[in-house]
Each structure stands twice: as structure tokens, then as C-alpha cells.
Amino acid sequence: MPISLRRRTAAFALAVPALLAALGGCTTAPPTRPAAWSAPEALVQPSAFAGVHGLAVDRQGRLLAGSVVGNSMWEVDRRTGQARVFIAAPEGQADDIAVGPRGELAWTNYLMGMLRYRESDTAPMRVLAKDLPGLNSLDFDRQSGRLYASQVFLGDALWEIDRTGQQPPRLIKKDMGGFNGFEVGPDGWLYGPLWFKGQVVKINPANGDMSVIAGGFQIPAAANLDGKGNLWVVDTRTGELVRVELATGRKTVAKQLTPSLDNLAIAPEGTIYVSNMANNAVDAFNPATGELRRLTGGAVAVPAGMKADGDRLWVADVFGFREVDLRNGAVSDIFRMQREPELEYPFAVGLSKTRFALSSWFTGTVQLVDRATRKTTAVIHGLKAPYDAIPLEDGSVLVAEIATGSITRASGDKFATRQVLASGIQGPVQMVLGADGAVYVTEAAGRLLRVPLSPSAGGAPVAVAQGLAMPEGLAQTPWGSFIVAESAARRLVEIDPANGSQRTVAENLPIGLAAGPGLPPPYVPTGVAVGPDGSVYVSADLNNAIYRIRPAR
């Protein structure tokens, strides 16, 4: 580090107590650097999956659940709710799961655009279809054994899949309106929802003829037949489980659940299992009694970037945006996926006095939210894999784009004015405004960088620390050091900006979720935040918990 930077940093640290004392007569000094750190404790308890989607009950009675972000398929004990990985990552990535007439298993690798298949637990896995972006739902015809699959969001088409893998998929119909979680009926027709049209329909796979069974849904996500003349539908926006009479199209809300529902499966004895992606939840509903039982779930889904302010922790949760009370760990929703249509899979959160900035590298967006009203004020589109953003007090926004290796200030009308503060960064991941007025950013290549907020304030980025193992989350302590999550080493380190020296805060942490094929290696950024008392908070993407590490003094 240049001598001038060391002197500035040291001088700032010495000035902090005097500065605080001058503000409003406050004489309370900030916490001092602790001698050591306590063991991590769970502030928010762990949960299975990493967002849960498709469900199926196989011929052995096992309840199977798919996770796209977690790149794996799970088995959930239908009595106890205990969950374990059934097919590991990345092959197990599943948006939907189907069971064939002889117990065959097929599932959709949504992010890979592939359909995988195996005839039994011991049989080899085969890829029956590929190069179909957004391959979403699928099911077997239990009479003929035919296999069908649909594309949704990244495409809009319905296909018949050759089970031998020798023939290309046969296109049945295009541009339906998002034919999501569907099921093949005993008549050979396909029954399912149109996500973008608020309807449930049936489709003849022989010729693509489609007829509407019922409408008036907000966002129907999946539908299953119960063999008794009813089609059961989950509405993800309203959180309703709805029974539709096939003969009349009459709709009845059978149970009110929480929004962000994704899929359902009906067991042979009639139990209806429903998944909720925003809470890693699977619920069991008894249609005969109306009883609802939570099998498994969590308070958060996929906690990623975080910021602390006072006694509150703000968490970008991929399928939601959450507020955590640091006094008791209570979690409350600000946004939930699908309930708020503007939410776009947030992976990081930035904070100012008046705004939140939610970044999504997946959708290339930064969503700005007013802190007082909790309303979205703007969405910046067309960004190149933004991993983090910081709203500044002057109305502009700092954006770290991993695809361009730059940090840019966006301002003006529709944030169209762009000023590059730094470029050539090998994977900017997470940022924080330092107490000295500069921007600090973790670089996936292994460095902690200091970037002047103005190009005229000091020139090119300066390396504060090097040799880090996939550094992601970042926060500054009240005494001036930085806490960095090294996801590849599964540890937190404290870095002294004056000389770059390091010490371990915690290790053997459940962080470092591996990305699937074709996805960026800083996949789900490990979030780090520091409270006013110096306690460190870290999000764990391997078990979806949030941990607190208290200073030991």
C-alpha cells in the first residue's frame, strides 16, 4: 500500500472518536478492535434446498423436490420433514420432476436447457433433450409412456421428447402464454396453467388444440389432477390453493397459503404437497379435512448480499427481500417473489439513508426502492451482470458489473449518464463505502481494492489485500478494518487497511455454493455485514442460515 494511503487511513482512525464526540455532543466511543471472536451462532436457522420448485411422489412413495439455484434434487420424508440430497449437483438441478409408468424418473435442468432421465435409482442418467432454454415442466403419459416438456420464461413452447434420445424433440405448440407445471390426464390431454394469461387449459398433444378450463387467476403456476374430476391449481401471486371442477370450470379456494407458491404433487392417498420457493417450504394439505401441515421450511430462501443499519439487517434473498431484527432474529418480508412483480431475483443489497438498491446479475438489473414507503422507484435495465450497487445521497448509483470488470456511476434521467470510476477489475463482487469516502470492492481474482469515489481523487484502484480465496461479501467494522468472506476457503478474515495484515474471524463455514455449468463462479455472493456493536453477520449459501459472530473482549 502507498505510504500516503496508510497515513490517511491511520489519521482517519484516530479522528473517529473526536468526530463522534463533536456530533450532537455524543461522547460514546465506537467499539474497539476485539482480542478475538466468539464461535458463530445461528441468528436465522438453516433450511433445506436453495429455493424449492417441482415436486413428485414416486412409485416407492418418496417425495422428491427440485431446486434450481441449489442445482440438486432432494428427498423429503413425508412423516418427519427431514430432507436429504437425492441427486447431487449439478446433474440434479430440477425445476420439475416426473415419474413414468414403470417408475422412471425425468427432470428439467432449467438453467442448462436440458432434460435428464433414468430408468431406476441404479440406472445411468441420460440426457434426452438439450439446447432448450428455460425447459421448465414435464410429465409422462402413464398409459402410453410418452414424455412431454415445456419451455417457460426463456422460451414458450411445448414438446414431445423421444425417450430413446435418438430423435429430436417434436414441437407441439408455441406461444401459449407460459404453459407451466402441467400434468397428463388419463385421456392423454395435457392439463396445466398459462402463467401469463391467468388461465388453466388442456392441450391435445396430437395436434396442439387448446381449450380453456377456467380463468381469473393472477399467476397460476402449476396444476395437478386428483382423479376425482378436479384440477388443483396453485396461484403463486395470491398464495391460494384452488380446486377447479373439470366439468364446470367452477373454482373454489381450498386453502390460503403464502404467496410464492411454485408447484404441487398429489400422493396416491390424496395428500396434496405444495412448494413455496421463498421459504424453502413444503406443506402437506389434506383435502378431506382441510388440515395443513408444514413438512419443512425456513425463514429465508437463499440469503446472499446483506447490509446492517442499527438493529436491522437487510438481506437480498434471491426469492425475496428480507428484514431481520438483530435483537431476536425475527424475519419479515419486504418483497416476495411473484407477490411483487417488480422483484427480479436479488443477489445483493445496497443501502443509503433513503434507498435500497437490489442487484441481480441473473436479470441484469438494479432495482431502487424507497426505504420509507417500501415502493420501487426505478429499475435500471440492460446492465452486464451487476453483482452489487450502492445508492448515493446525490441520487446517483454505483454499479459493479462483473461482465465488464468495471465500477460505474449511473445518474441523470433514467440513469442513462454513465461515468466509469474503475475498469480492468477481474470480477468485482461486493462493494462498500468506506469511512474514508472511498469505495472498497472485493475482486473474485483474489484482491480487496480501494477505488476513489471520484476519478480525480486518487487515480487507479489500489490493492489493500491480495491472495484471497474467492473474496465475496465485504463490510467495514466500527474500528476501521474490513471483514471479507473468502468463499473458496469457507472463512471470514479481518483485514487492516493500513498494512493489509489479516486474521481469521471464523472458518469451516457453510459457504461457497458451487455454480452450475455456464454460470459465473461468484455464484450466490456470501453476504457480510457488521452491526454497530462490532458483531459480524454472514449469510450461508450451503444451508441458508444467517450467522452472528460476536466480538470477544
C-alpha positions as CSV (number, residue, x, y, z in Angstrom):
1,M,0.0,0.0,0.0
2,P,1.3,3.5,-0.8
3,I,2.6,5.4,2.3
4,S,0.2,8.2,1.6
5,L,-2.8,5.9,1.8
6,R,-1.6,4.3,5.0
7,R,-1.2,7.8,6.6
8,R,-4.7,8.8,5.5
9,T,-6.2,5.6,6.9
10,A,-4.4,5.8,10.2
11,A,-5.3,9.5,10.6
12,F,-8.9,8.8,9.9
13,A,-9.0,6.0,12.5
14,L,-7.5,8.3,15.1
15,A,-10.0,11.1,14.3
16,V,-13.1,8.9,14.7
17,P,-13.6,9.3,18.5
18,A,-13.2,13.1,18.3
19,L,-15.6,13.3,15.3
20,L,-18.3,11.3,17.1
21,A,-17.9,13.5,20.2
22,A,-18.4,16.6,18.1
23,L,-21.6,15.3,16.6
24,G,-24.5,16.3,18.8
25,G,-22.4,16.2,22.0
26,C,-22.1,12.4,21.7
27,T,-19.2,11.1,23.8
28,T,-19.6,7.4,23.3
29,A,-16.6,5.9,21.6
30,P,-17.0,3.3,18.9
31,P,-16.3,-0.3,19.8
32,T,-12.6,-1.1,19.8
33,R,-10.9,-4.0,18.0
34,P,-11.6,-7.2,19.9
35,A,-8.9,-9.5,21.0
36,A,-10.7,-12.5,19.5
37,W,-14.0,-13.7,18.1
38,S,-16.7,-15.9,19.5
39,A,-17.9,-19.0,17.7
40,P,-20.7,-18.4,15.1
41,E,-24.2,-18.7,16.3
42,A,-27.3,-19.1,14.1
43,L,-29.3,-15.9,14.1
44,V,-31.6,-17.3,11.3
45,Q,-31.9,-21.1,11.4
46,P,-30.8,-23.3,8.4
47,S,-33.2,-24.9,5.9
48,A,-33.0,-27.4,3.1
49,F,-32.9,-26.6,-0.7
50,A,-32.0,-23.3,-2.1
51,G,-35.4,-22.3,-3.4
52,V,-37.7,-25.3,-3.9
53,H,-39.8,-25.9,-7.0
54,G,-41.0,-29.1,-8.7
55,L,-42.5,-31.9,-6.6
56,A,-43.3,-35.6,-7.3
57,V,-44.2,-38.7,-5.3
58,D,-42.5,-41.7,-6.9
59,R,-43.7,-45.3,-7.0
60,Q,-41.8,-46.0,-3.8
61,G,-43.7,-43.3,-2.0
62,R,-40.8,-40.9,-1.8
63,L,-41.5,-37.2,-2.0
64,L,-38.9,-35.6,-4.3
65,A,-38.3,-31.9,-4.6
66,G,-36.2,-29.9,-7.1
67,S,-34.0,-26.9,-6.6
68,V,-32.7,-24.8,-9.5
69,V,-30.4,-22.4,-7.6
70,G,-29.2,-25.3,-5.5
71,N,-28.6,-27.4,-8.6
72,S,-29.9,-30.5,-6.8
73,M,-32.9,-32.8,-6.2
74,W,-33.9,-33.7,-2.7
75,E,-35.9,-36.3,-0.9
76,V,-38.3,-35.2,1.9
77,D,-39.5,-37.6,4.5
78,R,-43.3,-37.4,4.3
79,R,-43.7,-38.1,8.0
80,T,-40.8,-36.1,9.7
81,G,-40.0,-33.5,7.0
82,Q,-36.3,-34.4,7.2
83,A,-34.6,-33.7,3.8
84,R,-31.6,-35.1,2.1
85,V,-29.9,-34.6,-1.3
86,F,-31.3,-37.3,-3.6
87,I,-29.4,-36.4,-6.8
88,A,-26.4,-34.1,-6.3
89,A,-25.3,-31.0,-8.2
90,P,-25.1,-30.2,-11.0
91,E,-27.0,-33.1,-12.6
92,G,-29.7,-32.9,-10.0
93,Q,-30.8,-29.3,-10.9
94,A,-34.5,-29.6,-11.2
95,D,-37.3,-27.2,-11.9
96,D,-39.8,-30.0,-12.3
97,I,-39.8,-33.8,-11.8
98,A,-41.9,-36.5,-13.4
99,V,-42.4,-40.2,-12.6
100,G,-43.1,-42.6,-15.5
101,P,-45.4,-45.6,-15.6
102,R,-42.7,-48.1,-14.7
103,G,-41.1,-45.8,-12.1
104,E,-38.8,-44.0,-14.5
105,L,-37.6,-40.5,-13.4
106,A,-37.2,-37.4,-15.6
107,W,-36.4,-33.9,-14.6
108,T,-35.7,-30.5,-16.2
109,N,-32.3,-28.7,-15.8
110,Y,-33.9,-25.3,-16.3
111,L,-30.7,-23.2,-16.4
112,M,-28.9,-25.8,-18.6
113,G,-31.8,-26.2,-21.0
114,M,-31.6,-30.0,-20.6
115,L,-33.9,-32.9,-19.8
116,R,-32.4,-35.7,-17.8
117,Y,-33.8,-39.2,-17.4
118,R,-33.0,-42.5,-15.6
119,E,-35.0,-45.8,-15.5
120,S,-34.2,-46.6,-11.9
121,D,-32.0,-45.5,-8.9
122,T,-29.2,-47.7,-10.2
123,A,-29.5,-46.9,-13.9
124,P,-27.2,-44.4,-15.5
125,M,-28.5,-40.9,-16.2
126,R,-29.1,-39.9,-19.8
127,V,-29.8,-36.5,-21.4
128,L,-32.9,-36.9,-23.6
129,A,-33.0,-33.2,-24.8
130,K,-30.8,-30.2,-24.7
131,D,-30.5,-26.7,-26.1
132,L,-34.0,-25.8,-24.9
133,P,-33.5,-22.7,-22.8
134,G,-36.0,-22.4,-19.9
135,L,-37.0,-26.1,-20.0
136,N,-39.4,-26.0,-17.2
137,S,-42.2,-28.5,-16.7
138,L,-42.6,-32.1,-17.8
139,D,-44.8,-35.2,-17.4
140,F,-45.3,-38.7,-18.7
141,D,-48.4,-40.1,-20.2
142,R,-49.0,-43.0,-17.8
143,Q,-50.9,-45.0,-20.5
144,S,-48.5,-44.7,-23.5
145,G,-45.3,-43.7,-21.7
146,R,-44.9,-40.6,-23.9
147,L,-42.9,-37.8,-22.4
148,Y,-43.7,-34.1,-22.8
149,A,-41.9,-30.9,-21.7
150,S,-42.5,-27.2,-21.9
151,Q,-40.3,-24.1,-22.1
152,V,-41.3,-21.1,-20.0
153,F,-39.7,-17.7,-19.4
154,L,-36.7,-18.3,-21.6
155,G,-39.0,-19.8,-24.3
156,D,-42.6,-20.6,-24.8
157,A,-43.2,-24.0,-26.4
158,L,-44.4,-27.5,-25.8
159,W,-42.5,-30.5,-27.0
160,E,-42.7,-34.3,-27.1
161,I,-39.4,-35.8,-26.0
162,D,-38.1,-39.0,-27.6
163,R,-37.4,-41.3,-24.6
164,T,-34.6,-43.1,-26.6
165,G,-32.8,-39.8,-27.1
166,Q,-32.3,-40.7,-30.8
167,Q,-34.9,-38.4,-32.3
168,P,-35.1,-34.6,-31.8
169,P,-38.0,-33.2,-29.8
170,R,-41.2,-32.8,-31.6
171,L,-42.8,-29.3,-31.4
172,I,-46.4,-29.5,-30.4
173,K,-47.3,-25.8,-29.9
174,K,-45.7,-22.4,-29.4
175,D,-46.6,-19.1,-27.8
176,M,-49.2,-20.4,-25.5
177,G,-48.6,-17.9,-22.7
178,G,-46.3,-19.9,-20.4
179,F,-47.6,-23.5,-20.1
180,N,-46.1,-24.1,-16.6
181,G,-46.4,-27.0,-14.2
182,F,-48.7,-29.4,-16.1
183,E,-49.9,-33.0,-15.9
184,V,-51.0,-35.6,-18.5
185,G,-54.6,-36.8,-17.8
186,P,-56.0,-40.3,-18.3
187,D,-57.5,-39.0,-21.6
188,G,-54.0,-38.2,-23.0
189,W,-54.5,-34.4,-22.9
190,L,-52.1,-32.1,-21.0
191,Y,-53.7,-30.1,-18.2
192,G,-51.9,-27.0,-16.8
193,P,-51.7,-23.3,-16.3
194,L,-50.9,-20.4,-18.6
195,W,-48.6,-18.3,-16.3
196,F,-49.0,-15.1,-18.4
197,K,-52.7,-15.4,-19.2
198,G,-54.2,-16.3,-15.8
199,Q,-55.9,-19.4,-17.1
200,V,-55.8,-23.2,-16.8
201,V,-56.1,-25.1,-20.0
202,K,-55.9,-28.5,-21.6
203,I,-53.9,-29.3,-24.7
204,N,-54.2,-32.1,-27.2
205,P,-50.6,-33.3,-27.8
206,A,-51.5,-34.8,-31.1
207,N,-52.3,-31.5,-32.8
208,G,-51.8,-28.7,-30.3
209,D,-55.6,-27.9,-29.9
210,M,-56.1,-26.0,-26.7
211,S,-59.2,-25.1,-24.7
212,V,-59.7,-23.0,-21.6
213,I,-61.0,-24.8,-18.5
214,A,-61.0,-21.7,-16.1
215,G,-59.7,-18.2,-16.0
216,G,-59.4,-15.4,-13.5
217,F,-56.2,-16.4,-11.8
218,Q,-53.5,-13.9,-11.1
219,I,-50.5,-16.1,-11.7
220,P,-51.3,-19.8,-11.9
221,A,-48.0,-21.7,-11.5
222,A,-49.0,-25.4,-11.6
223,A,-51.9,-27.8,-11.8
224,N,-52.5,-31.4,-10.9
225,L,-55.4,-33.8,-11.4
226,D,-56.8,-35.8,-8.4
227,G,-58.6,-38.5,-10.3
228,K,-61.9,-37.3,-8.9
229,G,-62.9,-34.8,-11.5
230,N,-60.9,-31.9,-10.0
231,L,-57.9,-29.9,-11.1
232,W,-55.9,-28.5,-8.2
233,V,-54.1,-25.2,-9.0
234,V,-51.6,-23.1,-7.1
235,D,-51.7,-19.3,-7.7
236,T,-48.2,-18.0,-6.9
237,R,-49.2,-14.4,-6.5
238,T,-52.2,-14.8,-4.2
239,G,-50.9,-17.9,-2.4
240,E,-54.1,-19.7,-3.0
241,L,-54.6,-23.5,-3.5
242,V,-57.7,-23.7,-5.8
243,R,-59.9,-26.6,-6.7
244,V,-61.3,-26.4,-10.2
245,E,-64.2,-28.7,-11.2
246,L,-63.3,-30.0,-14.7
247,A,-66.9,-30.5,-15.7
248,T,-68.0,-26.9,-15.0
249,G,-64.8,-24.9,-14.5
250,R,-66.1,-23.8,-11.1
251,K,-63.3,-22.6,-8.8
252,T,-63.1,-22.9,-5.0
253,V,-60.3,-21.6,-2.9
254,A,-59.5,-24.7,-0.7
255,K,-56.6,-23.2,1.3
256,Q,-55.0,-19.8,1.7
257,L,-51.2,-20.2,1.8
258,T,-48.4,-17.7,1.5
259,P,-47.5,-16.2,-1.9
260,S,-44.5,-17.5,-3.9
261,L,-46.0,-21.0,-4.4
262,D,-44.3,-22.9,-7.2
263,N,-45.6,-26.4,-7.6
264,L,-47.6,-29.3,-6.2
265,A,-47.9,-33.1,-6.2
266,I,-50.8,-35.3,-5.2
267,A,-49.9,-38.6,-3.5
268,P,-52.0,-41.8,-4.2
269,E,-53.9,-41.4,-0.9
270,G,-54.9,-37.8,-1.8
271,T,-52.5,-35.7,0.2
272,I,-51.5,-32.6,-1.7
273,Y,-47.9,-31.3,-1.3
274,V,-47.2,-27.7,-2.2
275,S,-43.8,-26.0,-2.5
276,N,-43.0,-22.4,-1.7
277,M,-39.8,-21.1,-3.2
278,A,-39.4,-18.0,-0.9
279,N,-39.4,-20.1,2.3
280,N,-37.8,-23.4,1.2
281,A,-41.1,-24.8,2.3
282,V,-43.1,-27.9,1.5
283,D,-46.6,-28.1,3.0
284,A,-48.9,-31.1,3.2
285,F,-52.6,-30.4,2.7
286,N,-55.4,-32.9,3.5
287,P,-58.3,-32.0,1.1
288,A,-60.7,-34.2,3.2
289,T,-60.2,-32.3,6.5
290,G,-58.6,-29.0,5.3
291,E,-55.6,-29.6,7.6
292,L,-52.3,-28.0,6.5
293,R,-49.0,-29.2,7.9
294,R,-45.6,-27.7,7.3
295,L,-43.2,-30.5,6.5
296,T,-40.1,-28.4,6.1
297,G,-39.2,-24.8,5.6
298,G,-37.2,-21.8,6.6
299,A,-37.4,-18.1,7.3
300,V,-35.3,-17.2,4.3
301,A,-34.6,-19.0,1.0
302,V,-31.2,-18.2,-0.5
303,P,-29.6,-15.4,1.6
304,A,-26.9,-13.5,-0.3
305,G,-25.7,-9.9,0.0
306,M,-26.6,-8.1,3.2
307,K,-26.3,-4.7,4.9
308,A,-26.8,-3.7,8.5
309,D,-28.2,-0.4,9.8
310,G,-28.8,0.0,13.5
311,D,-30.7,-3.1,14.8
312,R,-31.8,-4.1,11.4
313,L,-30.2,-6.4,8.8
314,W,-31.4,-6.2,5.2
315,V,-31.0,-9.4,3.1
316,A,-31.1,-10.0,-0.6
317,D,-32.7,-13.4,-0.6
318,V,-32.9,-14.3,-4.3
319,F,-36.6,-15.2,-4.0
320,G,-37.3,-12.3,-1.6
321,F,-36.0,-9.2,0.1
322,R,-36.0,-9.6,3.9
323,E,-35.6,-7.5,7.0
324,V,-34.1,-9.3,10.1
325,D,-34.4,-7.9,13.6
326,L,-30.9,-8.2,15.1
327,R,-32.3,-8.2,18.6
328,N,-34.2,-11.5,18.2
329,G,-33.6,-12.9,14.7
330,A,-37.2,-12.3,13.6
331,V,-37.5,-12.2,9.8
332,S,-40.1,-10.1,7.9
333,D,-40.8,-9.7,4.3
334,I,-40.3,-6.5,2.3
335,F,-40.8,-8.2,-1.1
336,R,-41.6,-11.8,-2.0
337,M,-41.1,-13.4,-5.5
338,Q,-44.2,-13.1,-7.6
339,R,-46.2,-11.2,-5.0
340,E,-44.3,-8.1,-6.0
341,P,-44.0,-8.3,-9.8
342,E,-41.1,-6.0,-10.0
343,L,-38.8,-8.2,-7.9
344,E,-36.1,-9.7,-10.1
345,Y,-34.1,-12.3,-8.1
346,P,-31.9,-10.0,-5.9
347,F,-28.4,-11.2,-5.1
348,A,-27.1,-8.1,-3.3
349,V,-28.5,-5.1,-1.5
350,G,-27.0,-1.6,-1.3
351,L,-28.1,1.0,1.3
352,S,-28.3,4.8,1.6
353,K,-30.3,6.8,4.1
354,T,-33.3,6.9,1.8
355,R,-33.0,4.0,-0.7
356,F,-32.2,0.3,-1.2
357,A,-30.6,-0.9,-4.3
358,L,-31.2,-4.6,-5.2
359,S,-28.8,-6.1,-7.8
360,S,-29.5,-9.1,-9.9
361,W,-26.7,-10.5,-12.2
362,F,-29.2,-13.0,-13.4
363,T,-31.6,-10.4,-14.9
364,G,-29.1,-7.6,-15.5
365,T,-31.0,-5.2,-13.3
366,V,-30.7,-2.9,-10.3
367,Q,-34.0,-2.2,-8.6
368,L,-34.2,1.0,-6.5
369,V,-36.6,1.0,-3.5
370,D,-37.6,3.9,-1.3
371,R,-36.8,2.9,2.3
372,A,-39.8,4.9,3.8
373,T,-42.5,3.7,1.5
374,R,-41.0,0.3,0.5
375,K,-42.0,1.2,-3.1
376,T,-39.9,0.6,-6.2
377,T,-38.9,4.0,-7.6
378,A,-36.9,2.8,-10.6
379,V,-35.4,-0.3,-12.3
380,I,-32.1,0.1,-14.2
381,H,-32.2,-2.4,-17.1
382,G,-29.6,-3.6,-19.5
383,L,-26.6,-3.9,-17.1
384,K,-24.0,-6.5,-17.7
385,A,-24.2,-8.9,-14.8
386,P,-24.4,-6.4,-11.9
387,Y,-23.2,-8.0,-8.7
388,D,-23.7,-5.1,-6.4
389,A,-24.9,-1.5,-6.4
390,I,-24.8,1.4,-3.9
391,P,-27.3,4.3,-4.0
392,L,-25.5,7.5,-3.2
393,E,-27.0,10.5,-1.4
394,D,-26.9,12.7,-4.6
395,G,-29.3,10.4,-6.4
396,S,-26.7,8.5,-8.5
397,V,-26.0,4.8,-8.2
398,L,-22.7,3.0,-8.2
399,V,-22.8,-0.3,-10.1
400,A,-20.3,-3.2,-10.1
401,E,-20.6,-5.1,-13.4
402,I,-18.7,-8.4,-13.4
403,A,-19.1,-8.8,-17.2
404,T,-17.3,-5.5,-17.9
405,G,-14.9,-5.6,-14.9
406,S,-15.9,-2.1,-14.0
407,I,-17.5,0.2,-11.4
408,T,-19.7,2.8,-12.9
409,R,-21.7,5.7,-11.5
410,A,-25.1,5.9,-13.2
411,S,-27.0,9.2,-12.9
412,G,-29.4,11.6,-14.7
413,D,-32.6,10.9,-16.5
414,K,-33.3,7.1,-16.3
415,F,-29.7,6.7,-15.1
416,A,-28.5,7.0,-18.7
417,T,-25.4,9.0,-17.8
418,R,-22.6,6.6,-17.0
419,Q,-19.2,7.6,-15.6
420,V,-16.6,4.8,-15.2
421,L,-14.8,5.0,-11.9
422,A,-12.6,1.9,-12.4
423,S,-12.1,-0.7,-15.0
424,G,-10.0,-3.7,-15.6
425,I,-11.2,-5.3,-12.3
426,Q,-11.1,-9.1,-12.5
427,G,-14.5,-9.9,-11.2
428,P,-15.9,-7.1,-8.9
429,V,-18.3,-8.9,-6.5
430,Q,-19.3,-6.8,-3.5
431,M,-18.8,-3.1,-2.6
432,V,-19.0,-0.9,0.5
433,L,-18.5,2.8,1.0
434,G,-15.5,3.2,3.4
435,A,-15.4,5.6,6.3
436,D,-12.7,7.4,4.4
437,G,-15.1,8.2,1.5
438,A,-13.6,5.7,-1.0
439,V,-15.3,2.6,-2.4
440,Y,-13.9,-0.8,-1.4
441,V,-14.6,-3.8,-3.6
442,T,-13.8,-7.5,-3.5
443,E,-12.3,-8.9,-6.7
444,A,-13.0,-12.5,-7.5
445,A,-9.4,-12.9,-8.7
446,G,-8.3,-12.5,-5.0
447,R,-8.0,-8.9,-4.0
448,L,-9.6,-6.3,-1.9
449,L,-9.4,-3.0,-3.8
450,R,-9.8,0.7,-2.8
451,V,-11.4,2.8,-5.6
452,P,-11.6,6.6,-5.3
453,L,-15.2,7.8,-5.5
454,S,-14.1,10.4,-8.0
455,P,-11.7,9.7,-10.8
456,S,-9.8,12.9,-9.7
457,A,-9.5,11.8,-6.1
458,G,-6.6,9.4,-6.4
459,G,-6.4,7.6,-9.7
460,A,-6.4,3.9,-10.3
461,P,-7.7,1.3,-7.8
462,V,-5.2,0.3,-5.1
463,A,-4.9,-3.2,-3.7
464,V,-5.5,-3.3,0.0
465,A,-5.0,-7.1,0.3
466,Q,-4.1,-9.8,-2.2
467,G,-4.1,-13.6,-2.3
468,L,-7.6,-14.0,-1.1
469,A,-9.6,-17.2,-2.0
470,M,-12.7,-16.0,-4.0
471,P,-13.5,-13.0,-1.8
472,E,-17.1,-12.0,-1.9
473,G,-19.0,-10.3,1.0
474,L,-17.5,-7.2,2.5
475,A,-18.2,-4.9,5.4
476,Q,-16.2,-2.4,7.5
477,T,-16.0,-2.5,11.3
478,P,-16.5,0.4,13.6
479,W,-12.8,0.4,14.3
480,G,-11.9,0.7,10.6
481,S,-10.9,-2.8,9.5
482,F,-12.7,-4.8,6.8
483,I,-14.4,-8.2,7.1
484,V,-14.2,-10.3,3.9
485,A,-15.8,-13.6,3.1
486,E,-13.4,-16.0,1.3
487,S,-15.9,-18.4,-0.1
488,A,-13.4,-20.8,-1.6
489,A,-11.7,-21.1,1.8
490,R,-15.0,-21.1,3.7
491,R,-13.8,-18.5,6.1
492,L,-14.1,-14.9,7.2
493,V,-11.0,-12.7,7.6
494,E,-10.4,-9.3,9.1
495,I,-8.1,-7.0,7.0
496,D,-6.3,-4.0,8.3
497,P,-6.4,-1.4,5.5
498,A,-3.2,0.3,6.8
499,N,-0.9,-2.6,6.1
500,G,-3.1,-5.4,4.6
501,S,-2.5,-7.7,7.5
502,Q,-5.1,-10.4,8.1
503,R,-6.5,-12.5,10.9
504,T,-9.2,-15.2,10.8
505,V,-12.6,-14.3,12.2
506,A,-14.3,-17.7,11.6
507,E,-13.6,-20.8,9.5
508,N,-15.3,-24.0,8.3
509,L,-18.3,-22.0,7.4
510,P,-21.1,-23.4,5.2
511,I,-20.4,-21.0,2.4
512,G,-19.3,-21.5,-1.2
513,L,-22.2,-22.9,-3.1
514,A,-20.9,-24.2,-6.4
515,A,-22.3,-22.8,-9.6
516,G,-23.8,-25.0,-12.3
517,P,-22.4,-25.3,-15.8
518,G,-22.2,-22.0,-17.7
519,L,-22.8,-19.9,-14.5
520,P,-20.3,-17.4,-13.0
521,P,-18.2,-18.8,-10.2
522,P,-19.1,-16.0,-7.8
523,Y,-22.5,-17.6,-7.9
524,V,-24.5,-16.7,-4.8
525,P,-22.4,-14.0,-3.2
526,T,-21.8,-14.6,0.5
527,G,-23.1,-11.6,2.3
528,V,-21.3,-9.9,5.2
529,A,-22.4,-7.1,7.5
530,V,-21.2,-5.6,10.7
531,G,-23.5,-4.3,13.4
532,P,-22.9,-1.1,15.5
533,D,-21.5,-3.2,18.4
534,G,-19.0,-4.9,16.0
535,S,-20.8,-8.2,15.7
536,V,-20.3,-9.8,12.3
537,Y,-23.1,-11.3,10.3
538,V,-22.6,-13.8,7.4
539,S,-25.1,-15.5,5.0
540,A,-24.5,-19.2,4.4
541,D,-25.5,-20.4,0.9
542,L,-24.8,-24.0,1.7
543,N,-27.6,-24.3,4.4
544,N,-29.5,-20.9,4.0
545,A,-28.7,-19.7,7.5
546,I,-27.5,-16.4,8.8
547,Y,-24.8,-16.5,11.5
548,R,-23.7,-13.9,14.0
549,I,-20.1,-13.8,15.3
550,R,-19.7,-11.6,18.4
551,P,-16.5,-9.8,19.3
552,A,-14.8,-11.5,22.3
553,R,-13.4,-8.8,24.6
